[in-house]
Amino acid sequence: MFFGDYNVLYGRNGVDLSAFKSTSSGIDKPLERSFGSIYKWLQCGFHVDPESHVMTVQAPVNWEVKGELWELMMINSTHDWRKYMEAALERGWPLTLLVQTREKAQHQTQHGEDEATPSTQREAVYVDEHTSEDLVNHNIRPQGLGGMKSSRSSSQLTELGAGGGAE
């Protein structure tokens, strides 16, 4: 699992998560769990206050038939989670997530979220392909990580597709 307040970099094989911190943790019976339960488990593990912060969960994927071009897939639902897990197991991808948090917009924390918005709908960060890389993941701030053991080693965090292992 990768996390932190960094921009996603891109290398010759696509997404490069080497700037992020990492931690190892397992999810029991991942194909049987809903994304809601995974999301809550991550919130608890990273000590994310849902009242003040939004958490995004992405996974590295390589949809190329030949070659390697890694990109990030946003996971927002149980359908997305199962699609990722089934493809990762079938294709032998590393079982890795990128978890990032950022503060909610001030009006959301002061006045509460719109009551008509279902609680399962997550606020996601989408970036137009023409947007400068400097703007990617702008204002993402991690909260405490007291519940998960973290490590950061440049030898462990390599460009995916060039020897990166499962985290």
C-alpha positions as MATLAB code, in Angstrom:
seq = 'MFFGDYNVLYGRNGVDLSAFKSTSSGIDKPLERSFGSIYKWLQCGFHVDPESHVMTVQAPVNWEVKGELWELMMINSTHDWRKYMEAALERGWPLTLLVQTREKAQHQTQHGEDEATPSTQREAVYVDEHTSEDLVNHNIRPQGLGGMKSSRSSSQLTELGAGGGAE';
ca = [
       0.000    0.000    0.000;
       1.338    3.417   -0.933;
       0.306    6.662    0.739;
       1.369   10.256    1.288;
       1.245   13.865    0.209;
       3.020   13.505   -3.124;
       2.276   13.887   -6.814;
       2.029   10.773   -8.944;
       5.000   10.613  -11.289;
       5.148    8.926  -14.694;
       8.039    6.984  -16.194;
       8.636    4.867  -19.277;
       6.273    2.149  -17.982;
       3.550    4.521  -16.809;
       2.758    5.441  -13.220;
       5.690    5.628  -10.798;
       4.868    5.514   -7.077;
       8.459    5.751   -5.850;
       7.880    9.141   -4.156;
       5.240    7.665   -1.822;
       5.670    6.028    1.556;
       4.614    2.398    1.765;
       3.238   -0.068    4.267;
       2.325   -3.736    4.050;
      -1.000   -4.988    5.255;
      -3.342   -7.794    4.266;
      -7.073   -7.809    3.612;
      -8.829  -11.022    4.640;
     -11.007  -12.497    1.839;
     -10.789   -9.412   -0.428;
     -13.117  -10.829   -3.122;
     -15.887  -11.325   -0.551;
     -15.758   -7.828    0.933;
     -17.616   -4.735   -0.202;
     -15.674   -1.623   -1.053;
     -17.518    0.129    1.793;
     -15.933   -2.264    4.302;
     -12.493   -1.870    2.672;
     -12.906    1.932    2.729;
     -13.848    1.941    6.427;
     -10.931   -0.378    7.222;
      -8.554    2.048    5.437;
     -10.126    5.062    7.214;
      -9.566    3.363   10.557;
      -6.020    2.226    9.731;
      -4.961    5.664    8.501;
      -6.944    7.524   11.191;
      -8.927    9.520    8.612;
     -11.699   11.665   10.081;
     -14.563   11.421    7.535;
     -16.014   14.664    8.906;
     -12.996   16.717    7.835;
     -11.177   14.664    5.170;
     -11.885   12.822    1.924;
      -9.936    9.672    1.123;
      -9.267    8.425   -2.412;
      -8.302    4.863   -3.222;
      -6.603    3.961   -6.487;
      -4.938    0.812   -7.787;
      -2.222    0.387  -10.410;
      -3.510   -1.458  -13.489;
      -1.958   -2.532  -16.783;
      -4.630   -3.115  -19.431;
      -2.051   -3.522  -22.226;
      -2.076   -6.902  -23.976;
       1.600   -6.592  -24.916;
       4.098   -4.543  -22.951;
       3.608   -2.654  -19.743;
       1.904    0.679  -19.300;
       0.738    1.121  -15.717;
      -1.997    3.601  -14.865;
      -4.116    4.279  -11.803;
      -7.707    3.072  -11.545;
      -9.952    5.004   -9.157;
     -11.912    2.654   -6.910;
     -15.243    4.138   -5.794;
     -17.562    1.146   -5.494;
     -17.780   -2.570   -4.830;
     -18.077   -3.088   -8.603;
     -14.764   -1.227   -9.147;
     -13.126   -3.164   -6.277;
     -14.157   -6.555   -7.642;
     -13.189   -5.603  -11.204;
      -9.707   -4.650   -9.958;
      -9.270   -7.735   -7.750;
     -10.408  -10.179  -10.447;
      -8.155   -8.577  -13.092;
      -5.185   -8.401  -10.683;
      -5.479  -12.073   -9.780;
      -6.050  -13.151  -13.392;
      -3.174  -11.059  -14.820;
      -0.743  -11.434  -11.918;
      -0.609   -7.713  -11.066;
       0.866   -6.644   -7.732;
      -1.906   -6.246   -5.145;
      -1.224   -2.612   -4.360;
      -3.317    0.419   -3.453;
      -2.571    4.136   -3.437;
      -4.427    5.825   -0.570;
      -4.508    9.616   -0.350;
      -6.451   12.047    1.797;
      -7.265   15.721    1.550;
      -9.292   18.176    3.547;
     -12.908   18.593    2.548;
     -13.919   21.930    1.130;
     -14.631   24.382    3.972;
     -18.365   24.604    3.201;
     -18.694   20.814    3.562;
     -17.113   20.736    7.013;
     -18.984   23.795    8.342;
     -22.424   23.045    6.937;
     -22.280   19.275    6.464;
     -22.550   17.465    3.176;
     -25.674   17.685    1.067;
     -28.223   15.382    2.682;
     -29.356   14.065   -0.720;
     -25.884   12.664   -1.456;
     -25.679    8.957   -0.597;
     -22.979    8.126    1.931;
     -21.497    5.543   -0.450;
     -20.789    8.196   -3.059;
     -17.177    9.316   -2.658;
     -15.676   12.606   -3.725;
     -12.964   11.734   -6.235;
     -10.107   13.743   -7.698;
     -10.193   13.646  -11.489;
      -7.551   15.336  -13.618;
      -8.016   16.359  -17.233;
      -5.326   14.827  -19.462;
      -4.247   18.345  -20.489;
      -3.731   19.483  -16.884;
      -0.159   20.112  -15.782;
       1.357   17.333  -13.636;
       2.050   20.036  -11.041;
      -1.704   20.207  -10.383;
      -2.236   16.456   -9.972;
      -3.374   15.589   -6.439;
      -3.268   19.250   -5.369;
      -4.065   19.806   -1.675;
      -3.898   16.132   -0.689;
      -2.860   15.868    2.943;
      -2.359   12.626    4.861;
      -3.625   12.431    8.406;
      -2.043   10.343   11.159;
      -0.816    6.862   10.448;
      -0.482    5.594   13.996;
      -2.239    2.276   13.355;
      -0.140    1.096   10.402;
       3.566    0.377   10.291;
       5.202    2.434    7.541;
       8.497    2.307    5.776;
      10.132    4.178    2.965;
      13.008    2.727    1.062;
      14.036    3.824   -2.407;
      15.088    0.254   -3.166;
      11.593   -1.018   -2.309;
       9.663    1.703   -4.094;
      10.440    1.312   -7.767;
       8.519    2.136  -10.889;
       5.733   -0.386  -11.314;
       6.488   -2.791  -14.086;
      10.222   -2.470  -13.446;
      10.480   -4.810  -10.493;
       7.843   -3.303   -8.138;
       6.397   -5.841   -5.744;
       3.068   -6.144   -4.009;
       2.580   -3.868   -1.024;
];
